[in-house]
């Protein structure tokens, strides 16, 4: 299955990776590896994430306080990752991204 990142989700991912790398060398790479693991899992099993509502699903990263929110296209041919969200951010701040 094809997996795409919304541009804002991609920016969140890059910012978090840079932050962790600045804090502890190598931790940014660990964050990238964990996100890649979760994306591969979603690609293989798109319905693995817990249902947030009728549109979105969520997978929580291990070791890092982030969740990946995603949308499965109506035809089931692709997944759009709409947010790589820190768990302390305002819930649902990313919901408008599906219309873009």
C-alpha positions in Angstrom: 0.0 0.0 0.0 1.2 3.5 -0.8 1.9 5.7 2.2 2.2 9.5 1.9 3.0 12.2 4.4 1.0 15.4 4.5 3.5 18.3 4.2 2.7 19.5 7.7 3.2 15.9 9.1 6.5 15.7 7.3 7.5 19.0 8.9 6.5 17.8 12.4 8.6 14.6 11.8 11.7 16.6 10.7 11.3 19.1 13.6 11.0 16.3 16.2 14.0 14.4 14.8 16.1 17.6 14.8 15.1 18.4 18.4 15.9 14.9 19.7 19.3 14.9 17.8 20.2 18.3 19.3 19.3 17.0 22.8 21.2 13.8 22.6 23.4 12.7 19.7 21.9 9.6 18.1 18.4 10.1 19.6 17.2 11.8 16.5 18.2 8.7 14.5 16.4 6.5 17.0 13.2 8.6 16.5 13.6 8.3 12.7 14.0 4.5 13.0 10.9 4.2 15.3 8.8 6.3 12.9 10.0 4.2 9.9 9.0 1.0 11.9 5.5 2.4 12.5 5.1 3.5 8.8 6.2 0.0 7.6 3.6 -1.5 10.0 0.9 0.8 8.7 1.9 0.0 5.1 1.6 -3.8 5.8 -1.5 -3.6 8.0 -3.3 -0.3 7.4 -6.2 -1.1 9.9 -3.8 -1.8 12.8 -4.2 1.7 14.2 -6.9 2.4 16.8 -9.9 4.1 15.3 -10.0 7.7 16.4 -13.3 8.4 14.7 -15.0 7.3 11.4 -12.1 8.9 9.4 -8.8 8.7 11.3 -6.7 6.0 12.9 -3.8 6.3 15.3 -0.6 4.4 16.2 1.4 5.4 19.2 5.2 5.3 18.9 7.3 3.3 21.3 9.8 5.1 23.5 8.7 8.6 22.2 5.6 10.6 23.2 4.3 10.9 19.7 1.3 9.4 17.8 0.9 9.0 14.0 -2.5 9.9 12.8 -3.6 8.7 9.4 -6.4 8.4 6.9 -7.0 5.4 4.6 -8.4 6.4 1.2 -11.9 5.4 0.4 -10.7 2.9 -2.2 -8.1 1.5 0.3 -5.3 2.1 -2.1 -3.3 4.6 -0.1 -2.6 5.9 3.4 -2.2 9.6 4.2 -0.3 10.4 7.4 -1.8 13.7 8.5 0.1 14.2 11.7 3.2 13.1 13.7 1.8 14.6 16.8 3.4 15.1 20.2 0.9 13.7 22.8 0.8 17.0 24.7 -0.4 19.0 21.8 -4.0 20.2 21.5 -6.0 17.1 20.5 -7.3 17.2 16.9 -5.3 20.3 15.8 -4.5 18.4 12.6 -8.0 17.5 11.5 -8.3 20.3 8.9 -5.4 18.7 6.9 -7.6 16.0 5.3 -9.3 18.7 3.2 -6.0 19.8 1.6 
